[in-house]
Amino acid sequence: MELAAFQLHIAQRYGATDCARGASKTFVWFAEEFGELAHAIAKHDAGEPEQENLDEEFADCLAWLCTLANICNVDLERAVASKYLKDGGPKGTK
């Protein structure tokens, strides 16, 4: 599945509720999911692999990021292509 298709799926399934909640409150939900991902990564690093939980938390973070992008009218596929795929992407290290 392409990123644009997933973002559209999130908009179609959750868009009305997400827009009613607004960006600021949605960001709080995203932050909570981000914290759950951090916890899952810490467990992974500690040698307690829970791959299913790790997969779920990554998926949740991506879904909430798409939600925020939808509320803020950001086309994630375009934004990613513009920043990371054009002219070799940003310089520096990550």
N, C-alpha and C positions, 0 to 999 in steps of 0.2 A: 504494500500500500504506500502510496506517495504521501508526503507530508500534507500537501494541499487537500487531498481526499480525507485524511484523518481530521484536519482542522474543520472541514466542511461537515463531517459526521458529528463532531462535537457541537458545532453550531446548530445543526438540525435537531439533535437530540436534547440539548440542554440550553440552547440559546435564550429562550424567553426567561427562564429562571435566572440564568447568569446575568443577563442585562438588568433585570429587576434588582438583583443584589448589588450590582455596580462593581467597578474596578477595585476600589479600596477594600471592600469587604471580601471580594474574591481573592485578593492578594493575601489576605490573612489565611484563607483556606489553602492557598498555594504554599505559603510558608509552613503551615502545619504538615503538609505532605512532604515538603523538602526536609523537615525535621525527621519524619519517619524514614525517608531515604537515607539520611545521615546515620540514623540508628542502624539500619540494615547494613550499610557499608561498614560501620564499625564492627558489627558482629562478623561480617565477612572477613575483615582484616584480622580479627581475633581468632580466626580459625573455626568459627561456628557457621559454616556455610549453610545458608537457607536460601538456595537459589530461587525457589518459587516466590518467597517474600521479596527478595531483591528485585526480581523481574516485575512484580506487582507495583513496588514503590517507584521504579523507573517509569512504568506505564502511567501511574497516577500523576507523577510530576509532569510528564509530557501532556497529558490530558488537561491538567490545570493551566499549563503554559498556553496551550491552544485556546482555552477559555478566556484567559486574560487578553490574548492577542485578538480574539473575536470582539470582545467588549471594546477594545481600544482601536479597532479597525486596522489591525496590522496583519498583512498577508505574510505569514511566517516563511513560506517557501521563497517568496520574492525577497524578503529581508535577508534570509540566509544566503541566497544566491548572490545578492548584491554585496554583502559584506565578505563572505568567505570563498566564493567561487570566481569572483571577478578579479582579473589581473593578479592571480596567485594568492589572493586573500590578504589579511592583515599581516604585517611584519612583526617579528618578535616571537616569543615562545609562550606556550600555554602550559 
